Amino acid sequence: MLNNSTNCVKESREFTDFMYAVVYAIIFIPGLIANVLALWVFHAYVKETKRAVIFMINLAIADLAQILSLPLRIFYYLNHAWPFGNFLCMFCFYLKYVNMYASIFFLVCISVRRCLFLIQPFKYNDCKRRYDVYVSIIGWLMVGAACLPFPLMRLDTNNSSNHGHRCFADLPIIEIGIPTSVAMVTLAELTGFVLPLVITMICSWKTIMSLREKKPVLQDSGEKKKAFKMVLTCGIVFLVCFAPYHITFPLHFLTIARRIEDCSSKKIILTLHAIALCLASLNCCLDPVIYYFTTDEFRRRLSRQENSENGIQLNSKEYG
């Protein structure tokens, strides 16, 4: 029975490993260039604006960290061997989930920050940038702690020597009881996906309602539309990249924990989850779309032929 299960998983891995290698190779160069450019532009006007730029910087850092680990992942999925040591394997494995949930956290922060500024401009116009820094630090600490179970559950201390050549999806998982499994999956789904999704949807709805208001506010209609575009783009990236993963996550967890035994079901679940993980990795390339299409200064900065540090005049009203 165990051999049949192993063969079933092995058949699925042949396809998923190839898909991982191809997708990671495709997104590596565009993701690297886009996020390095994003950090360069943000560094130029971070002192000039107060609106969500700190959160965008942290989002770009999370994406860049994930991007830099992709060559090692590509090497593994093409060669089916990991010669770089157990620590680096676990770190790259951990980094994948840190990037995912840090991206979710900062997308929500961007949506909330922009929504609050639009709805109550007089209250949040003078909001100090250091508050965003404090929120970002707390967010990194929370995400880092919350993602620790992912690598810890893959640590097989009794058989580490037998698995030294394996990494990522091929790592063995520690067996835990059904009640504990259900509790962990439920908590991860609620705090890592459902709650952020609800908050993002509320921000989108509030922004739409604000667009319909006729009473005078600090921003003109163009400013409102830019705010709506930013919140909507955050929501789209959130749904495209992270919803598929969290839909397949419970079934995948049950599969690798050997709670689902049917071979056909395993193949379908493992394949769908691999596709969902690839979509989650696409956020490294899609997040810069938020910067480019929702921040006027970002577009102007990149389109300038001459970028003289002394000749650039930044207008904080146009930063998203």
C-alpha positions as CSV (number, residue, x, y, z in Angstrom):
1,M,0.0,0.0,0.0
2,L,2.8,2.4,0.9
3,N,4.6,1.6,-2.4
4,N,1.5,2.3,-4.4
5,S,1.1,5.6,-2.6
6,T,4.7,6.5,-3.3
7,N,4.5,5.6,-7.0
8,C,1.3,7.7,-7.2
9,V,3.0,10.8,-5.8
10,K,6.1,10.2,-7.9
11,E,4.1,10.2,-11.1
12,S,2.6,13.6,-10.2
13,R,5.9,15.1,-9.2
14,E,7.4,14.5,-12.7
15,F,4.9,17.0,-14.1
16,T,4.8,19.4,-11.2
17,D,8.7,19.6,-10.9
18,F,8.9,20.5,-14.6
19,M,6.2,23.1,-14.2
20,Y,7.9,24.7,-11.2
21,A,11.2,25.0,-13.1
22,V,9.6,26.6,-16.2
23,V,7.4,29.0,-14.2
24,Y,10.2,30.1,-11.9
25,A,12.6,30.6,-14.9
26,I,10.0,32.7,-16.6
27,I,9.3,35.0,-13.7
28,F,12.9,35.3,-12.4
29,I,14.3,38.0,-14.7
30,P,11.1,40.2,-15.0
31,G,10.5,39.9,-11.2
32,L,14.1,40.8,-10.4
33,I,14.2,43.9,-12.7
34,A,10.8,45.1,-11.6
35,N,11.4,44.9,-7.9
36,V,14.9,46.4,-8.1
37,L,13.5,49.3,-10.1
38,A,10.7,49.7,-7.6
39,L,13.1,50.0,-4.7
40,W,15.2,52.4,-6.6
41,V,12.2,54.7,-7.3
42,F,10.8,54.4,-3.8
43,H,14.2,55.4,-2.4
44,A,14.0,58.6,-4.4
45,Y,10.7,59.8,-3.0
46,V,10.2,58.0,0.3
47,K,10.9,61.3,2.1
48,E,8.4,63.3,0.1
49,T,5.2,61.4,0.7
50,K,3.3,59.7,3.4
51,R,0.8,57.5,1.5
52,A,1.5,53.8,1.7
53,V,5.0,54.0,0.2
54,I,6.5,52.3,3.3
55,F,4.2,49.4,2.8
56,M,5.1,49.3,-0.9
57,I,8.8,49.2,0.0
58,N,8.3,46.3,2.3
59,L,6.2,44.5,-0.3
60,A,9.0,44.9,-2.8
61,I,11.6,43.6,-0.3
62,A,9.4,40.5,0.3
63,D,9.1,39.9,-3.4
64,L,12.8,40.5,-4.0
65,A,13.8,38.0,-1.3
66,Q,11.6,35.4,-2.9
67,I,13.0,36.2,-6.4
68,L,16.6,35.7,-5.3
69,S,15.8,32.2,-4.1
70,L,14.4,31.1,-7.4
71,P,17.7,30.0,-9.0
72,L,18.2,27.4,-6.3
73,R,14.6,26.2,-6.7
74,I,15.1,25.9,-10.5
75,F,18.3,24.0,-10.0
76,Y,16.6,21.5,-7.7
77,Y,13.6,20.9,-9.9
78,L,15.7,20.3,-12.9
79,N,18.3,18.1,-11.2
80,H,16.2,16.5,-8.5
81,A,19.1,16.9,-6.1
82,W,19.9,19.4,-3.3
83,P,23.7,19.7,-2.7
84,F,23.4,23.0,-0.7
85,G,22.8,21.7,2.8
86,N,19.8,21.3,5.0
87,F,19.8,24.8,6.5
88,L,19.7,26.6,3.1
89,C,16.9,24.2,2.0
90,M,14.8,25.0,5.0
91,F,15.5,28.7,4.7
92,C,14.3,28.8,1.1
93,F,11.3,26.6,2.0
94,Y,10.5,29.0,4.8
95,L,11.1,32.1,2.6
96,K,8.4,31.0,0.2
97,Y,5.7,31.2,2.8
98,V,7.1,34.3,4.4
99,N,6.9,36.1,1.0
100,M,3.4,34.9,0.5
101,Y,2.0,36.0,3.8
102,A,4.1,39.2,4.0
103,S,2.7,40.1,0.6
104,I,-0.8,39.5,1.8
105,F,-0.2,41.6,4.9
106,F,1.3,44.5,3.0
107,L,-1.4,44.4,0.3
108,V,-4.0,44.7,3.0
109,C,-2.0,47.6,4.6
110,I,-1.8,49.4,1.3
111,S,-5.6,49.0,0.7
112,V,-6.4,50.1,4.3
113,R,-4.0,53.1,4.2
114,R,-5.3,54.4,0.9
115,C,-8.9,53.8,1.8
116,L,-8.6,55.7,5.1
117,F,-6.8,58.6,3.4
118,L,-9.6,58.8,0.8
119,I,-12.5,58.6,3.2
120,Q,-11.1,60.7,6.0
121,P,-8.4,62.9,4.4
122,F,-8.2,65.6,7.1
123,K,-7.6,63.0,9.8
124,Y,-5.0,60.9,7.9
125,N,-3.3,63.5,5.7
126,D,-0.9,64.3,8.5
127,C,-0.3,60.7,9.6
128,K,3.3,60.3,10.4
129,R,5.4,57.9,8.3
130,R,6.9,56.3,11.4
131,Y,3.6,54.7,12.2
132,D,3.8,52.8,8.9
133,V,7.3,51.7,9.9
134,Y,6.0,50.4,13.2
135,V,3.2,48.5,11.5
136,S,5.6,47.1,9.0
137,I,8.0,45.8,11.8
138,I,5.1,44.3,13.7
139,G,3.9,42.7,10.4
140,W,7.3,41.1,9.7
141,L,7.5,39.7,13.2
142,M,3.9,38.3,13.1
143,V,4.4,36.8,9.6
144,G,7.8,35.3,10.6
145,A,6.4,33.6,13.7
146,A,3.3,32.4,11.9
147,C,5.2,30.8,9.1
148,L,7.6,28.8,11.4
149,P,5.3,25.7,11.4
150,F,5.8,25.2,7.7
151,P,9.6,24.3,8.0
152,L,9.2,22.9,11.5
153,M,6.7,20.3,10.3
154,R,9.2,19.3,7.5
155,L,12.1,18.7,9.9
156,D,12.7,15.0,10.2
157,T,15.4,14.9,12.8
158,N,15.3,11.1,13.0
159,N,16.0,10.6,9.3
160,S,17.7,13.8,8.3
161,S,20.7,11.9,6.8
162,N,18.4,10.0,4.5
163,H,16.7,13.1,3.1
164,G,19.8,15.3,2.6
165,H,19.4,15.3,-1.2
166,R,15.7,16.2,-1.0
167,C,14.1,19.6,-0.5
168,F,10.9,21.6,-0.9
169,A,7.8,19.4,-1.8
170,D,9.9,16.3,-1.4
171,L,10.6,16.9,2.3
172,P,9.0,14.4,4.6
173,I,6.3,15.8,6.9
174,I,5.9,15.1,10.6
175,E,2.7,13.1,11.3
176,I,0.2,14.9,13.6
177,G,-3.2,14.0,14.8
178,I,-6.4,14.9,12.9
179,P,-7.7,17.4,15.6
180,T,-4.3,19.2,15.5
181,S,-4.3,19.2,11.7
182,V,-7.8,20.6,11.4
183,A,-7.0,23.3,14.0
184,M,-3.8,24.4,12.2
185,V,-5.4,24.4,8.8
186,T,-8.4,26.3,10.0
187,L,-6.3,28.9,11.8
188,A,-4.0,29.4,8.8
189,E,-7.0,29.8,6.4
190,L,-8.9,32.3,8.7
191,T,-6.0,34.5,9.6
192,G,-3.9,34.2,6.5
193,F,-6.6,34.4,3.9
194,V,-10.2,34.9,5.0
195,L,-9.6,37.9,7.3
196,P,-7.3,39.7,4.8
197,L,-9.8,39.0,2.0
198,V,-12.7,40.5,4.0
199,I,-10.6,43.6,4.9
200,T,-9.6,44.1,1.3
201,M,-13.2,43.7,0.1
202,I,-14.4,46.2,2.7
203,C,-11.8,48.7,1.5
204,S,-12.9,48.2,-2.1
205,W,-16.5,48.7,-1.2
206,K,-15.8,51.8,0.9
207,T,-13.7,53.3,-1.9
208,I,-16.6,52.7,-4.4
209,M,-19.0,54.4,-2.0
210,S,-16.7,57.3,-1.7
211,L,-16.6,57.7,-5.5
212,R,-20.4,58.2,-5.4
213,E,-20.4,60.9,-2.8
214,K,-21.0,64.4,-4.0
215,K,-19.9,66.3,-0.9
216,P,-16.6,68.2,-1.2
217,V,-13.5,66.5,0.2
218,L,-9.8,67.1,0.1
219,Q,-9.3,65.1,-3.1
220,D,-10.8,65.7,-6.5
221,S,-12.5,63.0,-8.6
222,G,-9.2,62.2,-10.2
223,E,-7.5,61.5,-6.9
224,K,-10.5,59.4,-5.9
225,K,-10.2,57.3,-9.1
226,K,-6.5,56.8,-8.5
227,A,-7.2,55.6,-5.0
228,F,-9.9,53.2,-6.3
229,K,-7.5,51.9,-8.9
230,M,-4.9,51.1,-6.3
231,V,-7.3,49.3,-3.9
232,L,-8.9,47.4,-6.8
233,T,-5.5,46.3,-8.1
234,C,-4.5,45.1,-4.7
235,G,-7.7,43.1,-4.5
236,I,-7.1,41.6,-8.0
237,V,-3.5,40.6,-7.2
238,F,-4.7,39.1,-3.9
239,L,-7.4,37.0,-5.6
240,V,-5.4,35.9,-8.6
241,C,-2.2,34.9,-6.7
242,F,-3.4,33.8,-3.3
243,A,-7.0,32.6,-3.5
244,P,-6.2,29.4,-5.5
245,Y,-3.5,28.4,-3.0
246,H,-5.7,28.8,0.0
247,I,-8.5,26.9,-1.8
248,T,-6.3,23.9,-2.4
249,F,-4.3,24.2,0.8
250,P,-6.6,22.1,3.1
251,L,-6.8,19.2,0.5
252,H,-3.1,19.3,-0.1
253,F,-2.3,19.2,3.6
254,L,-4.6,16.1,4.0
255,T,-2.8,14.5,1.0
256,I,0.7,14.9,2.3
257,A,-0.4,13.9,5.8
258,R,-1.7,10.6,4.2
259,R,-5.3,11.3,5.1
260,I,-6.3,10.9,1.5
261,E,-5.3,7.6,0.0
262,D,-7.1,7.4,-3.4
263,C,-4.4,7.7,-6.1
264,S,-6.5,9.6,-8.6
265,S,-7.5,12.1,-6.0
266,K,-3.9,12.6,-4.9
267,K,-2.8,13.3,-8.5
268,I,-5.5,15.9,-9.0
269,I,-4.9,17.6,-5.7
270,L,-1.1,17.7,-6.0
271,T,-1.3,19.0,-9.6
272,L,-3.9,21.7,-8.7
273,H,-1.8,22.7,-5.6
274,A,1.3,23.0,-7.7
275,I,-0.5,25.3,-10.2
276,A,-1.8,27.4,-7.2
277,L,1.8,27.7,-5.9
278,C,3.0,28.9,-9.3
279,L,0.2,31.5,-9.3
280,A,1.3,32.6,-5.8
281,S,4.8,33.0,-7.1
282,L,3.5,35.3,-9.8
283,N,2.8,38.0,-7.2
284,C,6.5,38.9,-7.4
285,C,5.8,40.1,-11.0
286,L,2.3,41.4,-10.4
287,D,3.0,43.5,-7.3
288,P,5.0,46.0,-9.4
289,V,1.9,46.5,-11.5
290,I,0.4,48.2,-8.4
291,Y,3.3,50.6,-8.3
292,Y,3.3,51.4,-12.0
293,F,-0.3,51.8,-12.8
294,T,-1.5,53.4,-9.6
295,T,1.4,55.8,-8.9
296,D,1.9,58.7,-11.3
297,E,5.3,59.6,-10.1
298,F,6.5,56.0,-10.5
299,R,5.6,56.1,-14.2
300,R,7.1,59.5,-14.8
301,R,10.3,58.5,-13.0
302,L,10.8,55.4,-15.1
303,S,10.0,57.2,-18.4
304,R,12.4,60.1,-17.9
305,Q,15.4,60.1,-20.2
306,E,17.6,62.0,-17.6
307,N,17.4,61.2,-14.0
308,S,19.3,64.0,-12.3
309,E,19.1,63.7,-8.5
310,N,19.1,67.5,-8.2
311,G,16.6,68.1,-11.0
312,I,13.8,65.9,-9.8
313,Q,10.9,67.7,-8.2
314,L,8.4,65.4,-6.5
315,N,4.8,66.3,-5.9
316,S,3.4,64.3,-2.9
317,K,-0.2,64.8,-4.0
318,E,0.3,62.3,-6.8
319,Y,1.8,59.4,-4.8
320,G,-0.4,56.4,-4.2
